[in-house]
Amino acid sequence: MAGTLETALVQTLNGVQFGFILFMIASGLTVILGILDVLNLAHGELFSIGAYAGIGVFGFVIGVVGPPSGVLGGVVFVLAVLVSVLLTAALLLPVGTVFEALFLRAIYDRDQVYQLVLTFALLLILLDVKKFVWGNTSLRTDAVYSAINSIPTSELVGLNYPTYNVFVILVGIAVVAGLFWFFDRTKTGRIVRATAIDREMATAIGVSTDRVFTLVFALGAFLAGFAGAMAVPPTAATLGMGTNPLVLSFVVIVIGGLGSLRGAFVGALLVGVIRSWMITLYPPGEIAAPFAIMALILLVKPEGLFGTWGETA
């Protein structure tokens, strides 16, 4: 019985950890969809570029700091990893800015088919950019994952659980709190939400929608890069790694409600935990489970769990 409970707890924690990674990806997609009304098919490639770039940034920063030694050294090392993640995400800011200003701004008034074709073209371009810069081989950064896991967490969670997974969960909580604080409590966040609710009224009161749109797309790219850097230490960066997170992100935002940040959070945790449980209970159902959840919710509540951005973000 104790073994079963421990397995259930570990799988739940794994699901929560994956859910937070998925939320970091889906939140950027949700913000872009909620304000710009654009389904960005290139978002998964921004995530994978964050993973590739993160490996280089990790190597540089960790090389300066050195491996963890003692309690203080462990704290410094974890902070260095967090700084590396933030630096990696910052590298995606100009990419998002250029994409919005140079490509998307010209077609906002056109049918969404144009947006889908354009973002799909950007997806293919980014895929070739990755091949040119990093080649066809997968890359890893095992040193970061192993070093953080050398710090025990049994005192925190009551079982032998990877420290890096705990780190992801804690950072994920901070990201969720930061996003909700930004959109609910700051002037810029309120302007962004006002633009999402009524674009014409925001323009009438002097809001520069061009700046808001650029900010939103840059924020979406930042979150994608952040998620990529957080996701890569336990795994390898591969050319095709952006596809599955993109598809699951669409599932998450449909479950939560198109454009709802709160819905993206709940949907990401739901998909993450159910997917993790299925790995233990019925492995072939791991892929189908998120889509089954989406279909069930759409049957009961077609607008998603929390509706649209403007009402219940």
C-alpha positions as CSV (number, residue, x, y, z in Angstrom):
1,M,0.0,0.0,0.0
2,A,2.8,2.4,0.9
3,G,4.5,1.7,-2.4
4,T,1.3,2.4,-4.3
5,L,0.8,5.7,-2.5
6,E,4.3,6.7,-3.2
7,T,4.0,5.8,-6.8
8,A,0.7,7.8,-7.1
9,L,2.4,10.8,-5.3
10,V,5.4,10.7,-7.6
11,Q,3.3,10.4,-10.8
12,T,1.1,13.3,-9.5
13,L,4.2,15.5,-8.9
14,N,5.5,14.5,-12.4
15,G,2.2,15.6,-13.8
16,V,2.2,18.9,-12.0
17,Q,5.8,19.5,-13.1
18,F,4.9,18.8,-16.8
19,G,1.8,20.9,-16.3
20,F,3.8,23.9,-15.3
21,I,6.1,23.5,-18.3
22,L,3.0,23.2,-20.5
23,F,1.5,26.3,-18.9
24,M,4.6,28.3,-19.7
25,I,4.2,27.4,-23.3
26,A,0.4,27.7,-23.5
27,S,0.3,31.0,-21.6
28,G,2.3,32.7,-24.4
29,L,0.0,31.2,-27.0
30,T,-3.0,32.2,-24.9
31,V,-1.9,35.8,-24.5
32,I,-1.3,36.1,-28.3
33,L,-4.6,34.5,-29.1
34,G,-6.5,36.5,-26.5
35,I,-5.3,39.9,-27.6
36,L,-4.0,39.6,-31.2
37,D,-6.6,36.9,-32.2
38,V,-3.8,35.0,-33.9
39,L,-3.1,31.3,-33.7
40,N,0.6,31.3,-33.8
41,L,1.7,27.9,-35.3
42,A,5.4,29.0,-34.9
43,H,5.1,29.1,-31.1
44,G,6.4,25.5,-30.7
45,E,9.5,26.4,-32.7
46,L,10.1,29.4,-30.4
47,F,10.0,26.9,-27.5
48,S,12.5,24.6,-29.2
49,I,14.8,27.5,-30.0
50,G,14.7,28.4,-26.3
51,A,15.8,24.8,-25.6
52,Y,18.7,25.0,-28.0
53,A,19.8,28.4,-26.9
54,G,19.4,27.5,-23.3
55,I,22.1,24.8,-23.6
56,G,24.6,27.4,-24.8
57,V,23.6,29.8,-22.1
58,F,23.7,27.1,-19.4
59,G,27.2,26.1,-20.5
60,F,28.5,29.7,-20.3
61,V,26.9,30.7,-17.0
62,I,27.5,27.4,-15.2
63,G,31.1,27.5,-16.4
64,V,31.5,30.8,-14.6
65,V,29.8,29.6,-11.4
66,G,31.3,26.1,-11.3
67,P,29.6,23.0,-9.8
68,P,27.7,23.2,-6.5
69,S,29.6,22.6,-3.3
70,G,27.9,22.7,0.0
71,V,24.6,24.4,0.9
72,L,25.7,27.9,-0.2
73,G,27.2,26.5,-3.4
74,G,23.9,24.7,-4.2
75,V,21.9,27.9,-3.7
76,V,24.3,29.9,-5.9
77,F,24.1,27.1,-8.6
78,V,20.3,27.1,-8.6
79,L,20.3,30.9,-8.9
80,A,22.7,30.7,-11.8
81,V,20.4,28.2,-13.5
82,L,17.5,30.6,-13.0
83,V,19.5,33.5,-14.4
84,S,20.4,31.3,-17.4
85,V,16.8,30.6,-18.1
86,L,15.9,34.3,-17.9
87,L,18.8,35.2,-20.2
88,T,17.6,32.5,-22.7
89,A,14.1,33.8,-22.6
90,A,15.3,37.4,-23.1
91,L,17.0,36.2,-26.4
92,L,13.6,35.5,-27.8
93,L,12.2,39.0,-27.1
94,P,13.7,40.5,-30.3
95,V,12.6,37.5,-32.3
96,G,9.0,38.0,-31.2
97,T,9.2,41.7,-31.8
98,V,10.5,41.3,-35.3
99,F,7.9,38.7,-36.1
100,E,5.0,40.9,-35.0
101,A,6.3,44.2,-36.5
102,L,7.6,42.8,-39.8
103,F,5.2,40.0,-40.7
104,L,2.0,39.8,-38.6
105,R,1.1,43.5,-38.4
106,A,0.4,43.7,-42.1
107,I,-2.3,41.0,-42.1
108,Y,-4.3,41.6,-38.9
109,D,-7.3,42.8,-40.9
110,R,-7.2,39.8,-43.2
111,D,-8.9,36.4,-42.8
112,Q,-7.3,34.1,-40.3
113,V,-6.3,31.7,-43.0
114,Y,-3.6,34.3,-44.0
115,Q,-2.3,34.3,-40.4
116,L,-2.2,30.5,-40.2
117,V,-0.3,30.2,-43.5
118,L,2.1,32.9,-42.4
119,T,2.8,31.4,-39.0
120,F,3.2,28.0,-40.6
121,A,5.7,29.5,-43.0
122,L,7.6,31.0,-40.0
123,L,7.5,27.6,-38.4
124,L,9.3,26.1,-41.4
125,I,11.8,29.0,-41.5
126,L,12.7,28.6,-37.9
127,L,13.1,24.8,-38.4
128,D,15.7,25.5,-41.1
129,V,17.4,28.1,-38.9
130,K,17.8,25.5,-36.2
131,K,19.3,23.1,-38.8
132,F,21.7,25.8,-39.9
133,V,22.8,26.9,-36.5
134,W,22.8,23.7,-34.5
135,G,22.7,20.9,-37.1
136,N,20.6,17.8,-37.2
137,T,21.9,16.1,-34.1
138,S,20.3,16.3,-30.7
139,L,22.0,18.3,-27.9
140,R,22.0,17.7,-24.1
141,T,22.9,19.6,-21.0
142,D,23.1,16.7,-18.5
143,A,25.5,18.5,-16.2
144,V,22.8,21.0,-15.1
145,Y,20.2,18.3,-14.4
146,S,22.7,16.1,-12.5
147,A,24.1,18.9,-10.4
148,I,20.7,20.2,-9.2
149,N,19.6,16.6,-8.5
150,S,22.6,16.2,-6.2
151,I,20.9,18.5,-3.8
152,P,18.5,16.3,-1.8
153,T,14.8,17.2,-1.6
154,S,13.5,14.3,0.6
155,E,13.1,16.8,3.4
156,L,10.8,19.0,1.2
157,V,8.5,16.4,-0.3
158,G,8.9,13.4,2.0
159,L,10.3,11.1,-0.7
160,N,13.3,10.7,-3.0
161,Y,12.2,12.9,-5.8
162,P,14.4,14.7,-8.4
163,T,15.3,18.1,-7.1
164,Y,15.1,19.6,-10.6
165,N,11.4,18.7,-10.8
166,V,10.8,20.5,-7.6
167,F,12.7,23.5,-9.0
168,V,10.5,23.5,-12.1
169,I,7.3,23.4,-9.9
170,L,8.5,26.3,-7.7
171,V,9.5,28.4,-10.7
172,G,6.2,27.5,-12.3
173,I,4.3,28.8,-9.3
174,A,6.3,32.0,-9.5
175,V,5.6,32.4,-13.2
176,V,1.8,31.9,-12.7
177,A,1.8,34.4,-9.8
178,G,3.8,36.9,-11.8
179,L,1.6,36.7,-14.9
180,F,-1.6,37.1,-12.9
181,W,-0.1,40.0,-11.0
182,F,1.0,41.6,-14.2
183,F,-2.4,41.5,-15.9
184,D,-4.4,42.2,-12.8
185,R,-2.3,44.8,-10.9
186,T,-0.1,46.7,-13.3
187,K,-1.1,49.6,-15.5
188,T,0.5,48.0,-18.6
189,G,-1.3,44.7,-17.9
190,R,-4.7,46.5,-17.6
191,I,-4.0,48.3,-20.9
192,V,-3.3,44.9,-22.5
193,R,-6.5,43.5,-21.1
194,A,-8.5,46.5,-22.2
195,T,-7.2,46.2,-25.7
196,A,-8.2,42.5,-25.7
197,I,-11.7,43.4,-24.6
198,D,-12.4,46.4,-26.9
199,R,-9.7,47.3,-29.3
200,E,-11.6,50.2,-30.8
201,M,-12.3,51.8,-27.4
202,A,-8.7,51.4,-26.3
203,T,-7.6,53.2,-29.5
204,A,-10.1,56.0,-28.8
205,I,-8.7,56.7,-25.4
206,G,-5.1,57.0,-26.7
207,V,-3.7,53.5,-26.4
208,S,-1.2,52.6,-29.1
209,T,-2.4,49.2,-30.2
210,D,0.7,48.7,-32.3
211,R,2.9,48.9,-29.2
212,V,0.5,46.7,-27.3
213,F,0.5,44.1,-30.0
214,T,4.3,44.1,-30.2
215,L,4.6,43.8,-26.4
216,V,2.2,40.9,-26.4
217,F,4.0,38.9,-29.1
218,A,7.3,39.6,-27.5
219,L,5.9,38.4,-24.2
220,G,4.6,35.2,-25.9
221,A,8.1,34.6,-27.4
222,F,9.7,35.2,-24.0
223,L,7.4,32.7,-22.3
224,A,8.1,30.1,-25.0
225,G,11.9,30.6,-24.6
226,F,11.6,30.4,-20.9
227,A,9.7,27.1,-21.1
228,G,12.2,25.7,-23.6
229,A,15.1,26.5,-21.3
230,M,13.3,25.0,-18.3
231,A,12.4,21.9,-20.2
232,V,15.8,21.0,-21.7
233,P,18.0,19.9,-18.8
234,P,16.2,16.5,-18.2
235,T,15.8,15.8,-21.9
236,A,17.6,16.5,-25.2
237,A,17.0,19.4,-27.6
238,T,15.9,17.9,-31.0
239,L,14.7,19.4,-34.2
240,G,11.2,18.1,-33.8
241,M,10.7,18.9,-30.1
242,G,8.4,21.8,-30.8
243,T,5.5,19.8,-32.4
244,N,4.2,17.9,-29.4
245,P,4.1,20.9,-27.0
246,L,2.4,23.0,-29.6
247,V,-0.4,20.5,-30.1
248,L,-0.8,20.0,-26.4
249,S,-0.9,23.8,-25.9
250,F,-3.8,24.0,-28.3
251,V,-5.5,21.3,-26.3
252,V,-4.9,23.2,-23.1
253,I,-6.3,26.5,-24.4
254,V,-9.4,24.8,-25.8
255,I,-10.0,23.1,-22.5
256,G,-9.5,26.3,-20.5
257,G,-11.3,28.6,-23.0
258,L,-9.8,30.4,-25.9
259,G,-7.8,33.4,-24.6
260,S,-8.3,32.6,-20.9
261,L,-5.1,32.7,-18.9
262,R,-6.8,31.1,-15.9
263,G,-8.2,28.4,-18.1
264,A,-4.7,27.8,-19.6
265,F,-3.4,27.2,-16.1
266,V,-6.1,24.8,-15.0
267,G,-6.1,23.0,-18.4
268,A,-2.3,22.6,-18.3
269,L,-2.3,21.1,-14.8
270,L,-5.3,18.8,-15.8
271,V,-3.6,17.6,-18.9
272,G,-0.2,17.1,-17.1
273,V,-1.6,15.1,-14.2
274,I,-4.0,12.9,-16.3
275,R,-1.2,12.3,-18.8
276,S,1.2,11.3,-16.0
277,W,-1.3,8.9,-14.4
278,M,-2.0,7.3,-17.8
279,I,1.8,6.5,-18.1
280,T,1.4,4.2,-15.1
281,L,-2.2,3.0,-15.4
282,Y,-2.4,2.5,-19.2
283,P,0.6,3.6,-21.2
284,P,-1.0,3.4,-24.6
285,G,-3.6,6.0,-23.4
286,E,-0.9,8.6,-22.7
287,I,-1.4,10.3,-26.1
288,A,-5.1,9.9,-26.3
289,A,-6.0,11.1,-22.8
290,P,-5.6,14.9,-23.3
291,F,-7.7,14.8,-26.4
292,A,-10.3,12.7,-24.6
293,I,-10.5,15.3,-21.9
294,M,-10.8,18.1,-24.5
295,A,-13.6,16.2,-26.3
296,L,-15.5,15.6,-23.0
297,I,-15.2,19.2,-21.9
298,L,-16.3,20.5,-25.3
299,L,-19.4,18.3,-25.1
300,V,-20.3,19.7,-21.7
301,K,-19.1,23.3,-22.0
302,P,-18.2,24.2,-25.7
303,E,-16.7,27.6,-24.7
304,G,-14.2,25.8,-22.4
305,L,-13.9,25.9,-18.6
306,F,-13.4,29.7,-18.2
307,G,-14.7,31.2,-21.4
308,T,-12.8,34.0,-23.1
309,W,-10.1,36.5,-22.0
310,G,-12.3,39.5,-21.7
311,E,-14.7,38.0,-19.2
312,T,-12.7,35.6,-16.9
313,A,-9.0,35.9,-17.7
